[in-house]
Amino acid sequence: MSKLSDIIEDFIKELMEANDQAIEIQRNILAQQFDCSPSQINYVLTTRFNNDRGYIVESRRGGGGYIRIFKVSTSIDDDLKRIINESIGDSITLNKAYDLIKALHERDVITLNEKKIMGSTLSDRALNIVAYKNRNKLRASILKAMILAAVEND
């Protein structure tokens, strides 16, 4: 069974597909629908609907508060430049690397097999020979190289 976060993410994505990739919802109503706290909704929005994944989220808190989510259409070249320069930078955590890999797969930039290989290559298990304090720097370097290799035109 999927985690609640996955279920909420899938629900929001279905709403977006049905509404031309843009929706406006109320955080409290969504939380009531899934019998969870509004902070769980915030977690999903922060981790699953961010700029790295091609979304813009606008939020207004309070009784009449709302959340607007827009799917942004940009060229993959622009996205890759932003991901490599800003999102990855000189260092990246394992969770953030996994999120980026998942986003690249969702946008059909990489295949499922490439996603699996990248994920296992960047794991702490694979990088265990490197001191823990240096893993995120090495992980960033490897991830950049793998992304560039995956999208390289022959």
CYANA upper distance limits for C-alpha pairs under 8 A (distance plus 0.5 A):
  2 SER  CA      6 ASP  CA      6.52
  2 SER  CA      7 ILE  CA      6.96
  3 LYS  CA      7 ILE  CA      6.97
  4 LEU  CA      8 ILE  CA      6.67
  5 SER  CA      9 GLU  CA      6.59
  5 SER  CA     40 GLN  CA      7.98
  5 SER  CA     41 ILE  CA      8.49
  5 SER  CA     43 TYR  CA      8.48
  5 SER  CA     44 VAL  CA      6.38
  6 ASP  CA     10 ASP  CA      6.62
  7 ILE  CA     11 PHE  CA      6.65
  8 ILE  CA     12 ILE  CA      6.72
  8 ILE  CA     34 PHE  CA      8.15
  8 ILE  CA     41 ILE  CA      8.17
  8 ILE  CA     44 VAL  CA      7.73
  9 GLU  CA     13 LYS  CA      6.69
  9 GLU  CA     44 VAL  CA      7.06
  9 GLU  CA     48 ARG  CA      7.40
 10 ASP  CA     14 GLU  CA      6.64
 11 PHE  CA     15 LEU  CA      6.82
 12 ILE  CA     16 MET  CA      6.69
 13 LYS  CA     17 GLU  CA      6.69
 14 GLU  CA     18 ALA  CA      6.80
 15 LEU  CA     19 ASN  CA      6.70
 15 LEU  CA     23 ILE  CA      7.58
 16 MET  CA     20 ASP  CA      6.69
 16 MET  CA     21 GLN  CA      4.89
 16 MET  CA     22 ALA  CA      5.91
 16 MET  CA     23 ILE  CA      6.38
 17 GLU  CA     21 GLN  CA      5.91
 19 ASN  CA     23 ILE  CA      7.01
 21 GLN  CA     70 PHE  CA      6.48
 21 GLN  CA     71 LYS  CA      5.79
 22 ALA  CA     68 ARG  CA      7.72
 22 ALA  CA     69 ILE  CA      6.05
 22 ALA  CA     70 PHE  CA      4.92
 22 ALA  CA     71 LYS  CA      6.81
 23 ILE  CA     68 ARG  CA      6.11
 23 ILE  CA     69 ILE  CA      5.93
 23 ILE  CA     70 PHE  CA      7.28
 24 GLU  CA     66 TYR  CA      7.06
 24 GLU  CA     67 ILE  CA      5.98
 24 GLU  CA     68 ARG  CA      4.81
 24 GLU  CA     69 ILE  CA      7.01
 25 ILE  CA     29 ILE  CA      8.32
 25 ILE  CA     30 LEU  CA      7.85
 25 ILE  CA     66 TYR  CA      6.10
 25 ILE  CA     67 ILE  CA      5.77
 25 ILE  CA     68 ARG  CA      7.03
 26 GLN  CA     30 LEU  CA      6.74
 26 GLN  CA     64 GLY  CA      8.43
 26 GLN  CA     65 GLY  CA      6.82
 26 GLN  CA     66 TYR  CA      4.97
 26 GLN  CA     67 ILE  CA      6.42
 27 ARG  CA     31 ALA  CA      6.59
 27 ARG  CA     38 PRO  CA      6.62
 27 ARG  CA     41 ILE  CA      7.25
 27 ARG  CA     65 GLY  CA      7.91
 27 ARG  CA     66 TYR  CA      6.79
 27 ARG  CA     67 ILE  CA      7.08
 28 ASN  CA     32 GLN  CA      6.61
 28 ASN  CA     38 PRO  CA      6.46
 29 ILE  CA     33 GLN  CA      6.64
 30 LEU  CA     34 PHE  CA      6.91
 30 LEU  CA     38 PRO  CA      8.46
 30 LEU  CA     41 ILE  CA      8.02
 31 ALA  CA     35 ASP  CA      6.26
 31 ALA  CA     36 CYS  CA      5.55
 31 ALA  CA     37 SER  CA      6.13
 31 ALA  CA     38 PRO  CA      5.84
 31 ALA  CA     40 GLN  CA      8.13
 31 ALA  CA     41 ILE  CA      6.98
 32 GLN  CA     36 CYS  CA      6.87
 32 GLN  CA     37 SER  CA      8.24
 36 CYS  CA     40 GLN  CA      6.97
 36 CYS  CA     41 ILE  CA      8.43
 37 SER  CA     41 ILE  CA      7.62
 38 PRO  CA     42 ASN  CA      6.83
 39 SER  CA     43 TYR  CA      6.64
 40 GLN  CA     44 VAL  CA      6.90
 41 ILE  CA     45 LEU  CA      6.73
 42 ASN  CA     46 THR  CA      6.51
 43 TYR  CA     47 THR  CA      6.54
 44 VAL  CA     48 ARG  CA      5.92
 44 VAL  CA     49 PHE  CA      7.67
 45 LEU  CA     49 PHE  CA      5.43
 45 LEU  CA     50 ASN  CA      7.56
 45 LEU  CA     57 VAL  CA      8.10
 46 THR  CA     50 ASN  CA      6.49
 48 ARG  CA     53 ARG  CA      7.73
 49 PHE  CA     53 ARG  CA      6.75
 49 PHE  CA     54 GLY  CA      7.94
 49 PHE  CA     55 TYR  CA      5.92
 49 PHE  CA     56 ILE  CA      7.74
 49 PHE  CA     57 VAL  CA      7.61
 49 PHE  CA     69 ILE  CA      8.37
 50 ASN  CA     54 GLY  CA      7.04
 50 ASN  CA     55 TYR  CA      5.71
 50 ASN  CA     56 ILE  CA      6.85
 50 ASN  CA     57 VAL  CA      7.65
 51 ASN  CA     55 TYR  CA      5.60
 51 ASN  CA     56 ILE  CA      6.63
 52 ASP  CA     79 ASP  CA      8.40
 52 ASP  CA     83 ILE  CA      7.34
 52 ASP  CA     87 SER  CA      7.69
 52 ASP  CA    100 LEU  CA      7.40
 52 ASP  CA    103 ALA  CA      7.91
 53 ARG  CA    100 LEU  CA      7.93
 53 ARG  CA    103 ALA  CA      5.84
 53 ARG  CA    104 LEU  CA      8.45
 54 GLY  CA     71 LYS  CA      6.45
 54 GLY  CA     72 VAL  CA      5.83
 54 GLY  CA     73 SER  CA      7.74
 54 GLY  CA     74 THR  CA      8.47
 55 TYR  CA     69 ILE  CA      7.26
 55 TYR  CA     70 PHE  CA      6.04
 55 TYR  CA     71 LYS  CA      5.13
 55 TYR  CA     72 VAL  CA      6.03
 56 ILE  CA     69 ILE  CA      6.25
 56 ILE  CA     70 PHE  CA      5.69
 56 ILE  CA     71 LYS  CA      7.09
 56 ILE  CA     72 VAL  CA      7.44
 57 VAL  CA     67 ILE  CA      7.38
 57 VAL  CA     68 ARG  CA      6.15
 57 VAL  CA     69 ILE  CA      5.08
 57 VAL  CA     70 PHE  CA      7.04
 58 GLU  CA     67 ILE  CA      6.20
 58 GLU  CA     68 ARG  CA      5.51
 58 GLU  CA     69 ILE  CA      6.97
 59 SER  CA     65 GLY  CA      7.82
 59 SER  CA     66 TYR  CA      6.32
 59 SER  CA     67 ILE  CA      5.00
 59 SER  CA     68 ARG  CA      6.85
 60 ARG  CA     65 GLY  CA      5.29
 60 ARG  CA     66 TYR  CA      5.87
 60 ARG  CA     67 ILE  CA      7.04
 61 ARG  CA     65 GLY  CA      4.96
 61 ARG  CA     66 TYR  CA      7.21
 74 THR  CA     78 ASP  CA      7.25
 74 THR  CA     79 ASP  CA      7.33
 75 SER  CA     79 ASP  CA      6.88
 76 ILE  CA     80 LEU  CA      6.46
 77 ASP  CA     81 LYS  CA      6.72
 78 ASP  CA     82 ARG  CA      6.75
 79 ASP  CA     83 ILE  CA      6.49
 80 LEU  CA     84 ILE  CA      6.47
 81 LYS  CA     85 ASN  CA      6.44
 82 ARG  CA     86 GLU  CA      5.83
 82 ARG  CA     87 SER  CA      7.16
 83 ILE  CA     87 SER  CA      5.11
 83 ILE  CA     88 ILE  CA      6.51
 84 ILE  CA     88 ILE  CA      5.77
 84 ILE  CA     89 GLY  CA      6.79
 84 ILE  CA    144 LYS  CA      6.66
 85 ASN  CA     89 GLY  CA      5.67
 87 SER  CA     92 ILE  CA      8.47
 88 ILE  CA     92 ILE  CA      6.03
 88 ILE  CA     97 ALA  CA      8.29
 88 ILE  CA    140 ALA  CA      6.41
 88 ILE  CA    144 LYS  CA      8.11
 89 GLY  CA    140 ALA  CA      7.43
 90 ASP  CA    137 LYS  CA      6.33
 90 ASP  CA    140 ALA  CA      6.56
 90 ASP  CA    141 SER  CA      7.78
 91 SER  CA    136 ASN  CA      5.44
 91 SER  CA    137 LYS  CA      4.74
 91 SER  CA    138 LEU  CA      7.92
 91 SER  CA    139 ARG  CA      7.53
 91 SER  CA    140 ALA  CA      5.53
 91 SER  CA    141 SER  CA      8.30
 92 ILE  CA     96 LYS  CA      6.94
 92 ILE  CA     97 ALA  CA      6.84
 92 ILE  CA    136 ASN  CA      5.49
 92 ILE  CA    137 LYS  CA      7.11
 92 ILE  CA    139 ARG  CA      6.99
 92 ILE  CA    140 ALA  CA      5.81
 93 THR  CA     97 ALA  CA      6.63
 93 THR  CA    136 ASN  CA      5.98
 93 THR  CA    139 ARG  CA      8.21
 94 LEU  CA     98 TYR  CA      6.70
 94 LEU  CA    122 LEU  CA      7.56
 94 LEU  CA    123 SER  CA      7.25
 94 LEU  CA    124 ASP  CA      8.11
 94 LEU  CA    136 ASN  CA      7.77
 94 LEU  CA    139 ARG  CA      8.19
 95 ASN  CA     99 ASP  CA      6.70
 96 LYS  CA    100 LEU  CA      6.74
 97 ALA  CA    101 ILE  CA      6.70
 97 ALA  CA    119 GLY  CA      8.47
 97 ALA  CA    122 LEU  CA      8.29
 97 ALA  CA    140 ALA  CA      8.50
 97 ALA  CA    143 LEU  CA      8.09
 98 TYR  CA    102 LYS  CA      6.62
 98 TYR  CA    119 GLY  CA      6.83
 99 ASP  CA    103 ALA  CA      6.68
100 LEU  CA    104 LEU  CA      6.67
101 ILE  CA    105 HIS  CA      6.75
101 ILE  CA    115 LYS  CA      6.59
101 ILE  CA    118 MET  CA      7.90
101 ILE  CA    119 GLY  CA      7.84
102 LYS  CA    106 GLU  CA      6.66
102 LYS  CA    115 LYS  CA      7.55
103 ALA  CA    107 ARG  CA      6.78
104 LEU  CA    108 ASP  CA      6.81
104 LEU  CA    109 VAL  CA      5.70
104 LEU  CA    110 ILE  CA      6.45
105 HIS  CA    109 VAL  CA      6.22
105 HIS  CA    110 ILE  CA      5.47
105 HIS  CA    111 THR  CA      6.56
105 HIS  CA    112 LEU  CA      7.11
105 HIS  CA    115 LYS  CA      7.03
109 VAL  CA    150 ALA  CA      8.44
109 VAL  CA    151 VAL  CA      7.55
110 ILE  CA    114 GLU  CA      6.41
110 ILE  CA    115 LYS  CA      7.03
110 ILE  CA    150 ALA  CA      7.10
110 ILE  CA    151 VAL  CA      8.15
111 THR  CA    115 LYS  CA      6.67
112 LEU  CA    116 LYS  CA      6.79
113 ASN  CA    117 ILE  CA      6.72
114 GLU  CA    118 MET  CA      6.46
114 GLU  CA    150 ALA  CA      8.33
115 LYS  CA    119 GLY  CA      6.56
116 LYS  CA    120 SER  CA      6.70
117 ILE  CA    121 THR  CA      6.51
118 MET  CA    122 LEU  CA      6.69
118 MET  CA    143 LEU  CA      7.92
118 MET  CA    146 MET  CA      7.74
119 GLY  CA    123 SER  CA      6.73
120 SER  CA    126 ALA  CA      7.41
121 THR  CA    126 ALA  CA      6.34
121 THR  CA    127 LEU  CA      8.27
122 LEU  CA    126 ALA  CA      7.00
122 LEU  CA    127 LEU  CA      7.37
122 LEU  CA    139 ARG  CA      6.30
122 LEU  CA    142 ILE  CA      8.03
122 LEU  CA    143 LEU  CA      7.90
123 SER  CA    127 LEU  CA      6.87
124 ASP  CA    128 ASN  CA      6.12
124 ASP  CA    135 ARG  CA      8.21
127 LEU  CA    135 ARG  CA      7.15
128 ASN  CA    132 TYR  CA      8.04
130 VAL  CA    134 ASN  CA      7.07
130 VAL  CA    135 ARG  CA      6.70
131 ALA  CA    135 ARG  CA      7.01
132 TYR  CA    136 ASN  CA      8.49
134 ASN  CA    138 LEU  CA      6.95
135 ARG  CA    139 ARG  CA      6.30
136 ASN  CA    140 ALA  CA      6.60
137 LYS  CA    141 SER  CA      6.93
138 LEU  CA    142 ILE  CA      6.68
139 ARG  CA    143 LEU  CA      6.47
140 ALA  CA    144 LYS  CA      6.66
141 SER  CA    145 ALA  CA      6.87
142 ILE  CA    146 MET  CA      6.66
143 LEU  CA    147 ILE  CA      6.60
144 LYS  CA    148 LEU  CA      6.69
145 ALA  CA    149 ALA  CA      6.61
146 MET  CA    150 ALA  CA      6.51
147 ILE  CA    151 VAL  CA      6.82
148 LEU  CA    152 GLU  CA      6.38
